[in-house]
Amino acid sequence: MSTQAVSPPEWLASHNGTLTPSKDGKSWLVHVGGELVYVLALVPVQGRHGIKLMQTINGKLTPVDGAHGTPSQALEAGLSALRDKLGW
């Protein structure tokens, strides 16, 4: 599993948010207003790709269900969960 650079979705960019791959190659960093607020990390799920969503200030995990065929699909699921959590 590895991450790649992707453009942040419009809803995130409109809130001064960025999405960058981390140095570990297994996660993306979500910054809002220049502050690191969430990490989206790839995890193996039954031979496929899952993702976990973690708030950086307290380590709280938000469940993201599903096993996906590609890392990109897992990221999309994580971003959808993040958008729902933030109410954006």
CYANA upper distance limits for C-alpha pairs under 8 A (distance plus 0.5 A):
  1 MET  CA     25 GLY  CA      8.28
  1 MET  CA     26 LYS  CA      7.02
  1 MET  CA     42 LEU  CA      7.88
  1 MET  CA     49 HIS  CA      8.48
  1 MET  CA     71 PRO  CA      7.44
  2 SER  CA     25 GLY  CA      5.47
  2 SER  CA     26 LYS  CA      5.70
  2 SER  CA     27 SER  CA      8.41
  2 SER  CA     71 PRO  CA      7.86
  3 THR  CA     21 PRO  CA      6.51
  3 THR  CA     22 SER  CA      8.35
  3 THR  CA     25 GLY  CA      5.61
  3 THR  CA     26 LYS  CA      6.04
  3 THR  CA     27 SER  CA      6.78
  3 THR  CA     28 TRP  CA      7.76
  3 THR  CA     71 PRO  CA      7.66
  4 GLN  CA     21 PRO  CA      6.55
  4 GLN  CA     25 GLY  CA      8.22
  5 ALA  CA     20 THR  CA      6.71
  5 ALA  CA     21 PRO  CA      6.23
  6 VAL  CA     19 LEU  CA      7.60
  6 VAL  CA     20 THR  CA      7.62
  6 VAL  CA     21 PRO  CA      8.43
  7 SER  CA     18 THR  CA      8.45
  7 SER  CA     19 LEU  CA      7.28
  8 PRO  CA     12 LEU  CA      6.68
  8 PRO  CA     13 ALA  CA      6.53
  8 PRO  CA     17 GLY  CA      7.91
  8 PRO  CA     18 THR  CA      6.25
  8 PRO  CA     19 LEU  CA      5.73
  9 PRO  CA     13 ALA  CA      6.76
 10 GLU  CA     14 SER  CA      6.41
 11 TRP  CA     15 HIS  CA      7.35
 11 TRP  CA     83 ARG  CA      8.48
 11 TRP  CA     88 TRP  CA      7.19
 12 LEU  CA     16 ASN  CA      7.31
 12 LEU  CA     17 GLY  CA      5.49
 12 LEU  CA     18 THR  CA      7.44
 13 ALA  CA     17 GLY  CA      5.19
 13 ALA  CA     18 THR  CA      6.79
 15 HIS  CA     32 VAL  CA      7.41
 15 HIS  CA     33 GLY  CA      8.14
 16 ASN  CA     32 VAL  CA      6.15
 16 ASN  CA     33 GLY  CA      5.89
 16 ASN  CA     34 GLY  CA      8.39
 17 GLY  CA     30 VAL  CA      7.42
 17 GLY  CA     31 HIS  CA      5.90
 17 GLY  CA     32 VAL  CA      4.69
 17 GLY  CA     33 GLY  CA      6.77
 17 GLY  CA     34 GLY  CA      8.12
 18 THR  CA     29 LEU  CA      8.39
 18 THR  CA     30 VAL  CA      6.23
 18 THR  CA     31 HIS  CA      5.70
 18 THR  CA     32 VAL  CA      7.04
 19 LEU  CA     28 TRP  CA      6.90
 19 LEU  CA     29 LEU  CA      6.14
 19 LEU  CA     30 VAL  CA      5.34
 19 LEU  CA     31 HIS  CA      7.15
 20 THR  CA     28 TRP  CA      5.87
 20 THR  CA     29 LEU  CA      5.75
 20 THR  CA     30 VAL  CA      7.31
 21 PRO  CA     25 GLY  CA      7.27
 21 PRO  CA     26 LYS  CA      8.38
 21 PRO  CA     27 SER  CA      6.52
 21 PRO  CA     28 TRP  CA      4.76
 21 PRO  CA     29 LEU  CA      6.65
 22 SER  CA     26 LYS  CA      7.57
 22 SER  CA     27 SER  CA      6.03
 22 SER  CA     28 TRP  CA      5.77
 22 SER  CA     29 LEU  CA      6.64
 26 LYS  CA     41 ALA  CA      6.44
 26 LYS  CA     42 LEU  CA      6.05
 27 SER  CA     39 VAL  CA      7.24
 27 SER  CA     40 LEU  CA      5.92
 27 SER  CA     41 ALA  CA      4.57
 27 SER  CA     42 LEU  CA      6.35
 28 TRP  CA     39 VAL  CA      6.28
 28 TRP  CA     40 LEU  CA      5.65
 28 TRP  CA     41 ALA  CA      6.92
 29 LEU  CA     36 LEU  CA      7.37
 29 LEU  CA     37 VAL  CA      8.42
 29 LEU  CA     38 TYR  CA      6.73
 29 LEU  CA     39 VAL  CA      5.31
 29 LEU  CA     40 LEU  CA      7.03
 30 VAL  CA     36 LEU  CA      6.41
 30 VAL  CA     37 VAL  CA      6.47
 30 VAL  CA     38 TYR  CA      5.55
 30 VAL  CA     39 VAL  CA      6.47
 30 VAL  CA     40 LEU  CA      8.18
 31 HIS  CA     35 GLU  CA      5.53
 31 HIS  CA     36 LEU  CA      4.78
 31 HIS  CA     37 VAL  CA      6.12
 31 HIS  CA     38 TYR  CA      7.59
 32 VAL  CA     36 LEU  CA      7.12
 32 VAL  CA     37 VAL  CA      7.16
 36 LEU  CA     56 THR  CA      7.47
 37 VAL  CA     55 GLN  CA      6.37
 37 VAL  CA     56 THR  CA      5.78
 37 VAL  CA     57 ILE  CA      7.27
 38 TYR  CA     53 LEU  CA      7.37
 38 TYR  CA     54 MET  CA      5.99
 38 TYR  CA     55 GLN  CA      5.03
 38 TYR  CA     56 THR  CA      5.82
 39 VAL  CA     53 LEU  CA      6.40
 39 VAL  CA     54 MET  CA      5.76
 39 VAL  CA     55 GLN  CA      7.12
 39 VAL  CA     56 THR  CA      7.35
 40 LEU  CA     51 ILE  CA      6.97
 40 LEU  CA     52 LYS  CA      6.19
 40 LEU  CA     53 LEU  CA      5.28
 40 LEU  CA     54 MET  CA      7.06
 40 LEU  CA     75 LEU  CA      7.79
 40 LEU  CA     78 GLY  CA      7.07
 41 ALA  CA     51 ILE  CA      5.88
 41 ALA  CA     52 LYS  CA      5.79
 41 ALA  CA     53 LEU  CA      7.17
 42 LEU  CA     49 HIS  CA      7.11
 42 LEU  CA     50 GLY  CA      6.25
 42 LEU  CA     51 ILE  CA      4.98
 42 LEU  CA     52 LYS  CA      7.10
 42 LEU  CA     71 PRO  CA      7.61
 42 LEU  CA     74 ALA  CA      7.88
 42 LEU  CA     75 LEU  CA      8.34
 43 VAL  CA     49 HIS  CA      6.56
 43 VAL  CA     50 GLY  CA      5.47
 43 VAL  CA     51 ILE  CA      5.90
 43 VAL  CA     52 LYS  CA      7.56
 44 PRO  CA     48 ARG  CA      6.32
 44 PRO  CA     49 HIS  CA      5.60
 44 PRO  CA     50 GLY  CA      6.23
 45 VAL  CA     49 HIS  CA      6.10
 45 VAL  CA     50 GLY  CA      6.01
 45 VAL  CA     67 ALA  CA      6.21
 46 GLN  CA     67 ALA  CA      7.75
 48 ARG  CA     67 ALA  CA      6.12
 48 ARG  CA     68 HIS  CA      6.20
 48 ARG  CA     69 GLY  CA      6.22
 48 ARG  CA     70 THR  CA      7.91
 49 HIS  CA     67 ALA  CA      5.86
 49 HIS  CA     68 HIS  CA      5.38
 49 HIS  CA     69 GLY  CA      6.66
 49 HIS  CA     70 THR  CA      6.63
 49 HIS  CA     71 PRO  CA      6.40
 49 HIS  CA     74 ALA  CA      6.57
 50 GLY  CA     64 VAL  CA      8.39
 50 GLY  CA     65 ASP  CA      8.15
 50 GLY  CA     66 GLY  CA      6.77
 50 GLY  CA     67 ALA  CA      5.50
 50 GLY  CA     68 HIS  CA      6.63
 50 GLY  CA     71 PRO  CA      8.27
 50 GLY  CA     74 ALA  CA      6.01
 51 ILE  CA     64 VAL  CA      7.02
 51 ILE  CA     74 ALA  CA      6.21
 51 ILE  CA     75 LEU  CA      7.27
 51 ILE  CA     77 ALA  CA      8.19
 51 ILE  CA     78 GLY  CA      6.67
 52 LYS  CA     61 LEU  CA      7.53
 52 LYS  CA     62 THR  CA      7.58
 52 LYS  CA     63 PRO  CA      7.21
 52 LYS  CA     64 VAL  CA      6.57
 52 LYS  CA     78 GLY  CA      7.44
 53 LEU  CA     61 LEU  CA      6.17
 53 LEU  CA     62 THR  CA      5.87
 53 LEU  CA     63 PRO  CA      7.44
 53 LEU  CA     64 VAL  CA      7.52
 53 LEU  CA     78 GLY  CA      6.91
 53 LEU  CA     81 ALA  CA      8.47
 53 LEU  CA     82 LEU  CA      7.92
 54 MET  CA     59 GLY  CA      6.28
 54 MET  CA     60 LYS  CA      6.08
 54 MET  CA     61 LEU  CA      5.02
 54 MET  CA     62 THR  CA      6.83
 55 GLN  CA     59 GLY  CA      5.75
 55 GLN  CA     60 LYS  CA      5.83
 55 GLN  CA     61 LEU  CA      7.01
 56 THR  CA     60 LYS  CA      8.04
 62 THR  CA     81 ALA  CA      8.37
 64 VAL  CA     77 ALA  CA      7.55
 64 VAL  CA     78 GLY  CA      6.77
 64 VAL  CA     81 ALA  CA      6.98
 67 ALA  CA     74 ALA  CA      7.86
 68 HIS  CA     73 GLN  CA      6.39
 68 HIS  CA     74 ALA  CA      6.02
 69 GLY  CA     73 GLN  CA      7.30
 69 GLY  CA     74 ALA  CA      8.30
 70 THR  CA     74 ALA  CA      6.97
 71 PRO  CA     75 LEU  CA      6.62
 72 SER  CA     76 GLU  CA      6.74
 73 GLN  CA     77 ALA  CA      6.87
 74 ALA  CA     78 GLY  CA      6.78
 75 LEU  CA     79 LEU  CA      6.58
 76 GLU  CA     80 SER  CA      6.61
 77 ALA  CA     81 ALA  CA      6.81
 78 GLY  CA     82 LEU  CA      6.67
 79 LEU  CA     83 ARG  CA      6.59
 80 SER  CA     84 ASP  CA      6.75
 81 ALA  CA     85 LYS  CA      6.60
 82 LEU  CA     86 LEU  CA      6.64
 83 ARG  CA     87 GLY  CA      6.40
 83 ARG  CA     88 TRP  CA      5.87
 84 ASP  CA     88 TRP  CA      7.17
